[in-house]
Amino acid sequence: MFKRKIFWQLIFSTSDEMELFFAHHTSKVYKGVLGEFLLVKKEKTLHAFKNRCPHQNKPLNGCSIKDEVIICPFHKYQYSIRDGKGHGMCLEKYPTKIEEDKFYVGKEKWSLF
């Protein structure tokens, strides 16, 4: 029977690799086997979102981060880094985890197993 399951994608193998990826940015787009993620680094915490603004489905590449807010580069809609909520809409946020200094992003998908 089909059921929902979280599939985890390795994003960074070490914290140094993550620091290098975000060298001069607080947000960047990452393309992987589970899709395209907007990654936001706030201090030592990694946040992951679907790379689409729910307002008009535009990509969030080039968004700005101010305090605890993601600001869409097209229409300046603002969303909370904590939960993705803003303007009566919500960015799709993905779970993240750290295991043995490796950083993962999870995406829920249908599975047979």
Sequence and secondary structure as in RCSB ss.txt:
>XXXX:A:sequence
MFKRKIFWQLIFSTSDEMELFFAHHTSKVYKGVLGEFLLVKKEKTLHAFKNRCPHQNKPLNGCSIKDEVIICPFH
KYQYSIRDGKGHGMCLEKYPTKIEEDKFYVGKEKWSLF
>XXXX:A:secstr
  EEEEEEEEEESSHHHHHHHTTT SEEEEEETTEEEEEEEETTEEEEEESS TTT    TT EEETTEEE TTT
  EEETTT EETTEE  EE EEEETTEEEEEEEEEE  
